[in-house]
Amino acid sequence: MAKILVVDDEESIRFTFHSFLSDAGHEVTTAGEYDEALGIISRYEFDLIFMDIVLHGKTGIDLLRELKMRDRYCPVVMITGYPNVETASAALRLGAFDYIFKPVKQEILLHITGMALQNKALRDENEKYRANLEAIFKSVKDAIITVDKDLSVLQANEAAEHICGITHHSLGKSLAEIQTSCNSKCLDVLKKTILEKQPFEVQRTECEYNGRYRQVVTISTWPLINSRGTFSGAVMIVRDDTRLNDLERDLGERRKFHHMIGQNRQMQRIYNLIEDLADVETTVLITGESGTGKELVAEAIHYKGKRSSRPLVKVNCSALSESLLESELFGHVRGAFTGADKDKVGRFQKADGGTIFLDEIGELSPQMQLRLLRVLQDKVFERVGDSTPIQADVRVITATNQDLSGKVSSGELREDLYYRLKVVELALPPLRDRKDDILLLVDYFIQRFNDKFKKQVTAISEDVKELFMDYAWPGNIRELEHTLEHAFVVVRQHTITVDHLPKSFTDHPQKNLTAPPDKKADGPDAVLHALKRAGGNKSKAARLLGVNVRTIYRKIEKYNIKTD
């Protein structure tokens, strides 16, 4: 049942409307002139109003205009005996739903009533949805911003103003136009989502809106695709993690930084140093054994700094011959050497405004060392076959797993280049020196390989934990990653056991520290004695016996030795 108001100065019309609509089950109120109608509307809410255009003293258009000023919405159907284009246009501009002409026919009246009430129901539902959405937007402390395919802002909540400086005045403007006082990292992520129509996330990156120093945010983006598969833009969530990041930094408990995993004290110092280095325009030398994550550190330094929106170009200096490396780094002109059939842009030029990461820097030839030294000193270089100097606005980060000071002593590395490279040295610890991070890394790789292989592995067995914690990991994190990837290929259950590990890992020779005296080396007594001395640690027991880990497991099974 709907509440309906009928406003007409003819009593017969009011009676007819009241009869037809009451018989249809609606609650009907009538008014004969403007002031009476206005008083009723001021006191009660209605679902539908029928309103005569011609009223004593004023018109239905005046009443319609008053309703609009009071922001009171319900469908209004105009009643008229003399329709004309001018009145129709005025009423429609003010939001009239429809017209009905005198004399009124019951079926037409009920049809228009049904259509008007259906329209109100849809509008009420949309308003409810809008109000709920607005309440959600206001209650969320993260910035929520939606953009169209051209990156124009469609919606933004209140938190977006505090975190990103985007207000309701920004609606309809390009995000690139709005974000002139920040490093626009979120813009890069949104562009990627618009281009690839895929969600992306950037964990804890520095954002400098309005000069807010070291505001740390996590950015998540999703494409806007409706049920019919139509792509219309993207939504971005920006979470302010500054306080949490500062707290973790103060406590030294950050488990993840950029794409690096680790809560070890040495790793906490590295995280802090990366933050300190991010916006300092100086060369950085990253040292550490192979597989310790030197490339990840270079990425973190770049993406945490002001150059993050510019290119990060990576070069492995040991992968190319001297002539090819020179061309690769500095480019060449056509005809510079045999096979140079066209000009080539070098990596330094490609990295303009950004960062170049030179891995295996200890492998450079004397000539290449001299050329690199000039770039570091003068910020210029020439392409091969050309004498025209090219300016190089590039930050240089290098890495090596070699002892560069030893290379200086032996004359293999220029001393002046060494000190240019080593303005700041960042030494990464091997995995054997941060064993408290091993299980954290295992959890990370389990999650990653579950996604990759579509499996549901939940853990490694206690025996595997024991092996991992006791192993020296000469290949560092890369070896741990490859070991777990092998296990994921063969595992068919929820837990990785010793049997799923690579044979090369479990057959790794164990150094015989102190063999048990007066015991047969392969007998059950020897195994029991070794296990007792090792405190139940099977890999230590294997070392005492001078056998590999897989052998000790076979002997335990062969002799039915209880290890619990």
VEXNU-754701 format. One line per 8 residues: for each residue y, x, z of C-alpha. Coordinates in steps of 0.001 Angstrom, whole numbers. Each point is the difference from the previous one (the first is absolute). Example, Ala and Ser with C-alpha at 12.3 -4.5 7.8 and 13.67 -1.06 7.14 Angstrom:
-4500:12300:7800 | 3440:1370:-660
This chain:
0:0:0 | 3415:1366:-1053 | 3424:-699:1495 | 2285:-1270:-2767 | 3718:-842:15 | 1458:-2389:-2582 | 3798:90:-463 | 1469:-2767:-2215
2927:-2397:381 | -1998:-2877:-1535 | -2091:-1804:2604 | -2463:-1274:-2628 | -740:3580:-1103 | -511:1081:3597 | -2348:-2947:562 | -1992:747:-3172
-421:3694:867 | -922:-855:3603 | -2657:-2459:-1142 | -1646:2212:-2620 | 3:3119:2155 | -1093:-1720:3233 | -2896:-1646:-1818 | -1014:3502:-1134
-209:1090:3681 | 3292:1831:424 | 2548:-268:2806 | 3264:-1167:-1611 | 3589:129:1322 | 2934:-1425:-1955 | 3775:556:-53 | 2677:-1923:-1905
2821:2519:-221 | 916:3709:252 | 1036:287:3675 | -3014:-1979:1218 | -2339:2193:-2066 | 1658:3175:1244 | -407:-1106:3631 | -3709:-738:-526
-583:3307:-1777 | 1717:1826:2876 | -2464:-1466:2522 | -3313:-121:-1854 | -2100:2049:-2413 | -1299:-1647:-3179 | -2662:909:-2537 | 1781:-1741:-2906
3401:-1620:-654 | 811:-2549:-2687 | 3760:0:-498 | 2245:-2190:-2164 | 2553:1958:-2010 | 2662:-2683:545 | 833:-670:3660 | 3021:-1696:1619
2733:2585:561 | -2096:3009:-1071 | -2907:818:-2310 | -3581:1057:337 | 1096:3328:-1481 | 2250:509:3061 | -2928:-714:2307 | -2238:2336:-1985
2650:2727:301 | 169:-571:3789 | -3776:389:292 | 171:3296:-1847 | 2804:1278:2276 | -2090:-841:3068 | -2977:1855:-1523 | -2143:-3089:542
-2705:-180:-2608 | -1923:-3048:-1032 | -426:-1316:-3550 | 2803:-2346:-1075 | -516:-2558:-2778 | 3200:-1486:-1397 | 207:-3760:-687 | 2241:-1096:-2822
588:-2925:-2292 | 2327:1926:-2287 | -1447:3417:-848 | 2273:2557:-1650 | -367:3705:-800 | 2838:1213:2228 | -1289:-1659:3190 | -3552:1100:-791
1069:3634:-410 | 2002:-25:3248 | -2885:-1495:1961 | -2533:2455:-1411 | 2274:2959:745 | 127:-1163:3616 | -3767:-211:184 | -900:-3644:-750
-3712:-359:-665 | 98:-2875:-2509 | 1636:-3319:-1092 | -1158:-3573:212 | 1722:-2790:-1916 | 765:-3582:972 | -1724:-2372:-170 | -2757:1774:1919
-3646:-478:-935 | -2594:431:2734 | -2353:2307:-1928 | 2860:2302:-1053 | 1383:87:3550 | -3388:880:1521 | -674:2616:-2687 | 3335:1761:633
-586:-266:3762 | -3402:1677:-321 | 1413:2794:-2170 | 2947:608:2351 | -2204:92:3128 | -2433:2358:-1710 | 2915:2269:-880 | 1180:-35:3613
-3485:799:1273 | -214:3016:-2320 | 3470:1145:978 | -784:-416:3706 | -3194:2042:-455 | 1926:2730:-1811 | 2668:-4:2693 | -2672:284:2692
-1577:2901:-1872 | 3421:1639:-456 | 867:-431:3681 | -3356:1448:1078 | 425:2925:-2358 | 3537:593:1234 | -1200:-54:3611 | -2712:2520:-845
2516:2187:-1821 | 2334:-72:3012 | -2749:687:2541 | -1440:3050:-1797 | 1581:3266:1100 | -1035:1760:-3196 | 2277:-176:-3029 | -1353:-2442:-2610
1532:209:-3457 | -1126:-1723:-3195 | 1157:1099:-3438 | -532:-1212:-3546 | -1380:2070:-2883 | 3438:1544:-535 | 211:1041:3676 | 2726:-2555:779
-147:-1192:3619 | -1297:-3571:359 | -366:-258:3773 | 558:2169:3063 | -390:-718:3697 | 2355:983:2825 | -1991:3144:825 | 665:1260:-3533
3690:365:868 | -698:2174:3043 | -2674:2168:-1634 | 1144:105:-3639 | 3560:-1333:-87 | -977:-2964:-2190 | 1889:-3214:906 | 209:-3516:-1453
2887:1320:-2108 | -2539:2259:-1720 | -1966:-2904:-1479 | -19:114:-3782 | 1088:3630:-119 | -2153:2913:-1148 | -1636:1913:2839 | 1027:3267:-1695
3625:-1185:77 | -190:-913:3700 | -1723:3122:1313 | 2670:2573:-703 | 119:1503:3507 | -3707:785:468 | -2625:2152:-1705 | -1522:-3083:-1742
-3620:778:856 | -817:-3706:181 | 1448:-444:-3481 | -2509:2519:-1365 | -2906:-1869:1627 | 1230:-3364:-1315 | 356:1388:-3515 | -3604:1174:173
-1170:-3451:1129 | 1996:-1711:-2773 | -1386:2430:-2599 | -3649:-8:1092 | -149:-3460:1649 | -1859:1553:2942 | 777:215:3735 | 1109:3340:1424
757:1404:3434 | 2019:3021:1115 | -742:980:3575 | 2817:1199:2226 | 2586:1343:-2351 | 3565:854:911 | 2630:-2464:-1175 | 3689:752:379
1745:-3357:-313 | 3701:328:880 | -491:3491:1382 | -2509:-1058:2677 | -1538:3387:657 | -3769:140:-249 | -698:-3698:-123 | -3765:-24:-562
-1435:-2993:-1845 | -3294:-1151:-1467 | 398:-1735:-3369 | -2525:-2505:-1376 | 340:-1837:-3315 | -2004:-2771:-1682 | 330:-1576:-3444 | 1007:-3687:-111
-2695:-1686:-2083 | -520:-3773:149 | -3279:-1938:-269 | 308:-81:-3793 | 266:3787:-120 | 3696:36:-889 | 1773:3126:1262 | 3577:-591:1192
992:3008:2115 | -900:1617:3306 | 386:-293:3749 | 724:3003:2196 | -529:390:3748 | 1889:2828:1712 | -1072:731:3577 | 2249:2145:2175
-2319:2530:1672 | 2789:2261:1271 | -531:-695:3694 | -3784:298:-247 | 309:3170:-2059 | 2402:1541:2520 | -2262:-986:2882 | -3075:1486:-1661
1956:3126:-835 | 1159:365:3604 | -3535:-548:1283 | -1586:2119:-2719 | -2466:-2772:-878 | 532:-702:-3680 | -3424:-518:-1552 | 1304:-370:-3539
2952:1541:-1781 | 601:-741:-3675 | -3580:386:-1331 | -1067:2507:2641 | -2411:-913:2803 | -36:1771:3338 | 1120:-238:3614 | -711:3612:902
2908:1806:1674 | 308:2434:-2894 | 263:-2936:-2407 | 2701:-1623:2160 | 2061:3187:-293 | -517:-31:-3772 | 1132:-3642:-230 | 3163:845:1931
662:3062:-2140 | -416:-2028:-3208 | 2612:-2480:1256 | 2341:2862:834 | -529:1554:-3441 | 174:-3176:-2076 | 3751:82:-648 | 561:3737:392
523:1563:-3425 | -2136:3086:508 | -3227:1408:-1404 | -3150:-653:2004 | -3221:1999:-34 | -3095:-1967:1024 | -2924:2175:1049 | -3534:-879:988
-3603:169:-1084 | -1233:-1919:-3013 | -488:-3694:783 | 2434:-221:2926 | 2420:-2352:-1807 | 2801:2247:-1256 | 773:-2335:-2908 | 327:-2963:2390
2538:1959:2040 | 2026:737:-3143 | -53:-3717:-881 | 1125:-933:3513 | 2933:2438:-77 | 1099:-1404:-3373 | -456:-3709:706 | 1581:190:3453
3167:1574:-1387 | 3006:-966:-2091 | -1695:1133:-3211 | -2790:-2557:373 | 1283:-2197:-2824 | -69:2991:-2369 | -3135:1664:-1462 | -2558:2016:1960
-1561:2381:-2542 | -3175:1917:927 | -1245:3229:-1587 | -3174:1947:786 | 1035:3590:-730 | -3592:1287:-89 | -1185:-2478:-2636 | 1955:1481:-2928
366:3392:-1648 | 3333:1821:343 | 1289:-1032:-3449 | -1022:-3621:427 | 1402:-137:3522 | 3367:1330:-1160 | 202:-2681:-2684 | -1245:-2639:2433
2602:839:2634 | 3038:704:-2162 | -803:-1637:-3344 | 344:1536:-3450 | 1793:-521:-3291 | -1646:-545:-3346 | -1256:3256:-1517 | 120:1922:3309
-3645:1032:-520 | -2978:-856:-2175 | -809:-3676:411 | 3442:-958:1337 | 607:-2603:-2706 | 2542:-1975:2027 | 2299:345:2999 | -1543:-534:3412
1689:-988:3264 | -1198:2113:2917 | -999:-1159:3468 | 3214:1284:1583 | 2059:-2111:-2380 | -2227:-3024:596 | 546:409:3746 | 3805:-41:-355
1507:-1605:3109 | -3405:-56:1670 | -2646:2425:1247 | -2436:2407:-1635 | -3180:892:1883 | -1523:3348:-1005 | -3549:250:1330 | -1907:3301:141
3301:1889:-141 | -1762:3271:840 | -1507:79:-3500 | 3280:627:-1869 | 251:3049:-2236 | 2842:2522:560 | 1946:-1423:-2983 | -325:-3559:1255
994:1115:3487 | 3228:1432:-1448 | 776:-3196:-1933 | -646:-2186:3051 | 2187:2257:2139 | 2903:-555:-2405 | -440:-3774:157 | 55:124:3801
3060:2254:97 | 2151:-1318:-2869 | -1404:-3517:-558 | -262:655:-3772 | -2786:790:-2471 | -533:349:-3751 | -2684:-1526:-2142 | -2416:2369:-1704
1580:1087:-3290 | 3497:-1087:1001 | 2844:1766:1812 | 1964:-3117:910 | 85:-325:3823 | -1061:-3362:1455 | 1185:-1098:3418 | -2793:-755:2492
801:-2462:2801 | -3507:232:1391 | -1395:458:3474 | -2904:2453:28 | -3033:-443:2259 | -2847:2489:-337 | -3481:278:1467 | -2718:2606:314
-3298:619:1764 | 493:3762:-259 | 1620:2578:2282 | 3291:537:-1829 | 1192:2682:2426 | -3122:1975:-893 | 824:-431:-3687 | 3495:1363:681
-1505:3031:1755 | -2359:648:-2921 | 2817:-372:-2540 | -1434:-3139:-1604 | 2928:-2183:1081 | 3706:812:-102 | 1428:291:3481 | 3317:-1658:-975
-1895:-2979:-1484 | -2201:-232:3093 | 3008:-378:2284 | 1617:-2493:-2400 | -3141:-2118:123 | -523:363:3726 | 3345:-1334:1212 | -2086:-2486:1977
-3770:377:306 | -2142:-2965:898 | -3505:1135:990 | -2745:-2623:-90 | -2861:394:2481 | -3606:-27:-1263 | -2111:-2988:968 | -2064:2105:2430
3181:483:2057 | 765:-3726:174 | -3402:-1503:691 | 1574:-2792:2014 | 1108:-1400:-3391 | -3476:-39:-1575 | -1049:-3473:1153 | 3457:-1356:-881
-440:1391:-3506 | -3515:-1429:-162 | 1338:-3491:789 | 2646:408:-2719 | -2535:1078:-2633 | -2418:-2787:998 | 2706:-2573:-643 | 998:1665:-3262
-3563:318:-1348 | -879:-3545:1073 | 2776:-1170:-2324 | -1060:2388:-2765 | -3752:-691:94 | 202:-3649:1155 | -2169:711:3045 | 195:-924:3674
-739:3215:1841 | 1274:-262:3571 | -850:3348:1599 | -1815:3327:-29 | -2930:531:2330 | 286:2028:3198 | -2084:2775:-1600 | 2448:177:-2914
2930:88:2432 | -1679:2872:1792 | -507:1864:-3260 | 3553:-582:-1153 | 1538:1112:3293 | -2111:3165:114 | 417:1009:-3663 | 2574:2639:-981
1198:-1869:-3142 | 809:2997:-2222 | 1194:-2461:-2676 | 2180:-1831:2531 | 1051:-3622:-583 | -1028:91:-3661 | -3550:938:1029 | -81:-2817:2573
1185:-2440:-2658 | -2650:1087:-2518 | -2724:-59:2668 | 817:-3608:902 | 360:-1021:-3651 | -3534:1291:-655 | -1248:-1990:3002 | 1651:-3162:-1323
-1730:386:-3344 | -3482:-10:1586 | 447:-2139:3133 | -1318:-3576:-105 | 697:-991:3571 | 2979:-286:2326 | -423:3384:1702 | -58:3454:-1587
-2820:2149:1400 | -994:3645:-477 | -2296:-1002:-2890 | 3009:-1161:-2002 | 1823:3342:215 | -176:2515:-2867 | -2962:2378:196 | 2392:2923:-438
1760:-1111:3192 | -3056:-483:2240 | -1753:3069:-1465 | 3008:2182:790 | -1368:3189:1652 | 520:113:3737 | 763:3349:1578 | -2588:982:2626
2081:672:3094 | -2688:653:2596 | -3585:-918:-760 | -2012:-1391:2976 | -2146:2780:1483 | -3802:-26:-49 | -228:-3211:-1965 | -1652:-640:-3335
2962:-422:-2341 | -1278:-3145:-1699 | -1953:-1586:2860 | 919:-3055:2091 | 772:2124:3057 | 2527:2035:-1948 | 1678:-3162:-1262 | 99:-1525:3486
1351:3236:1467 | 2726:230:-2650 | 987:-3640:480 | 202:504:3750 | 2183:3088:-384 | 2192:-1819:-2491 | 454:-2956:2325 | -1703:-2301:-2519
2306:1076:-2841 | -2349:259:-2990 | 2256:2132:-2193 | 443:2513:2848 | -3748:-48:554 | -470:740:-3708 | 2283:3032:320 | -1973:1248:3004
-3206:-263:-2022 | 1586:1468:-3122 | -881:-3025:-2140 | 2021:-2633:-1811 | 776:-3398:1457 | -2408:-1934:-2205 | -2853:2223:1260 | 760:-765:3641
-83:-3739:-759 | -3366:383:-1752 | -1427:1920:2978 | 1253:-2630:2461 | -1742:-2674:-2066 | -3149:2148:-554 | -511:742:3689 | 1188:-3463:1092
2591:1576:2282 | 2101:-2454:1985 | 3678:942:-211 | 1522:-2877:2009
